Amino acid sequence: MSDILRHVKTLYLFTKSDIKTTVIPVTLFSLAAAPDLQVSFIPHTLFWVWLHLLQFDISNQTLCPDEDKENKKDRPLPSGRISLADAKILRWMMVPICWALSYLYSAQTLYASVALSFLTMVYNEFGAHAGHWVARNLSVAICYGSFELGATLVASADRNTLDNIAIASICISSGILATTYQAQDLKDIHGDRIAGRRTLPIVSPVIARLSISGGLILWSVGLALVWGLQLDALLLFLAPGMLTAFRFWALKTVREDQISFYWYNVWLSCVHALPGYYRHFYT
């Protein structure tokens, strides 16, 4: 029993740092965007998202394990909980496991899983993570959209189709990440330099901060119009967006960027709730 618990903890530690950036936001998104949400499917959605995140994170963390020795020593590889060879075996075992689980839900969910596996290879093994920041942002945006597509299908009563609201929500979310993903890169700038990545904060710090702050403001205003927010909801939605935009522009230490990224995820969670708001008031 103790060995089983140890292995479970090892799997959790692969994904620990991304629970708040992927599992929680994507799950919240799927609950808001699903055309006919089934409450009993929420645990299924959580597990589907986490399992695919595990596939991605094992792939990512086996690429440059020395990088994590600097600032993420509790991860399974630098802490010695698993060998690099075993982690690489597990990485490729995750592909058929994710596909098999997804097929149990629907063929469309399987397509989302296959897309995620391919995009994981593009981002990690094929080197998009260390390439030009435009390619990196786009690959992350499409990958995140695949997460949301699969999760929304799993959360829905009909796991074969999505309505226009759900599809538009996924496209909007991908657009936000394509234009503001550099928000995460600011807090990771030291590790990215070690790994040789050419993220926007490394290539052009001023443009990075301007694009994040400006993007947050433009997206906040635009989404308020798209989803028809009433005054009280408008104020609640704009507040974290404006605060986060100000922080990224004015507060520039790594520690402050970490806090700003926390607020960015708060704002992103608000964005992910907007389809549910629209369904409640307008459909």
ABEGO torsion letter per residue (X at the ends): XAAAAAAAAAAAAAAAAAAAAAAAAAAAAAAAABABBBAAAAAAAAAAAAAAAAAAAAAAAAABAAAAAAABAABAAAAGABBAAAAAAAAAAAAAAAAAAAAAABAAAAAAAAAAAAAAAAAAAAGAAABBAAAAAAAAAAAAAAAAAAAAAAABABAABBBAAAAAAAAAAAAAAAAAAAAAAAAAAAAAAAAGBBBAAAABAAAAAAAAAAAAAAAAAAAAAAAGBBAAAAAAAAAAAAAAAAAAAABABAAAAAAAAAAAAAAAAAAAAAAAAAAAAAX
